[in-house]
Amino acid sequence: MQPAKPDAATAAENRDYAQQRALMVERYVAARGVKDPRVLEAMRQTPRHLFVPQVVRAKSYGESALPIGAGQTISQPWIVGRMIELLELNGSEKVLEVGTGTGYQACVLSKVAARVFSIERINELALRAVELVRELKLHNVSVKVFDGTYGWSDQAPFDRIIVAATAPELPEPLVQQLGRGGTLVIPLGRSDDQRLARVRRVGTGIQIEDCGPASFVPLIGRFGWKDEEKAK
Ligand code: SAH
C-alpha cells in the first residue's frame, strides 16, 4: 500500500473545512439576515479554524463565540457578518479595526475593503494575529499593539471604523478620525446591556443609528472603560 501523500490529505482536509464554512455562512450568517454577497463570500473564504486556539478548533464553524486566550473571545460569525455589512463597503475603503483579537475579522475585512489597519491592546494576541496575516499573505492588513481608543492618528482619516469591544460612550478620537461621509460601527454599554451603534459623519455633526443588541468584551483604555470591573 502506498503511504498517503501529505498534500492529498491537506487538500481533503481543506475541502472539508470549505464545506463546513459554506454551511456556517448559510445557517448562522445568511439565515440570520446578513445579505451583502461580498461579505458572505469573504466569510466563505476565511479559514476561521486557523484563527481559533487548537482546543476549540472543532467548534470553529459553529455559531458561537469562542475563547481565544487572555480572557478574550472571537465573536459569533453572525455578528462579524452583521457589523461588516453595516459598514456598506464597496472595496475601495481604508478601514480601522479596534480589537484585532485573533485577526479573523481583519482577514474578512481584507477581502472586502482596500486597506485594513487593526489595533490590539494585548501583545500576545497581536503577535499571533500578525503571524497569521503573514502566513495568509494578507498584504493589505497592518496590525499594531496600542490602546485603540486613541485611534491610529498617522493613518487617519478612515472611511470606516469598526470596534470589536464595547465602550461606555463614543471614543472622541475615533469620531475625529472618521473621514467625511465615513461610518463607525461600535457596541456601546456594559457587559449585559449593550447596543450596536452605527455612527455617520454628516457635515460638522454626527448621526447615530441603533442597530440592535450586542454582546462584546469591554473596550479598555483612555477613551473606553478604565478597567474591566467598571464595565460589569
Ligand atoms: N475581532 C476579533 C475579536 C475581538 S475581541 C477577532 O476577529 O478575533 C475584542 C478585542 O478587543 C480583544 O482582543 C481585546 O483585547 C481588544 N481590546 C479591548 N480594548 C482595546 C483597546 N483599547 N485597544 C485595542 N484593543 C482592545
Boltz pocket constraint, residues with backbone or C-beta under 6 A from the ligand:
constraints:
  - pocket:
      binder: B
      contacts: [[A, 72], [A, 73], [A, 74], [A, 75], [A, 98], [A, 99], [A, 100], [A, 101], [A, 102], [A, 103], [A, 104], [A, 105], [A, 106], [A, 119], [A, 120], [A, 121], [A, 122], [A, 125], [A, 146], [A, 147], [A, 148], [A, 149], [A, 164], [A, 165], [A, 217], [A, 218], [A, 219], [A, 220], [A, 221], [A, 222], [A, 224]]
      max_distance: 6.0
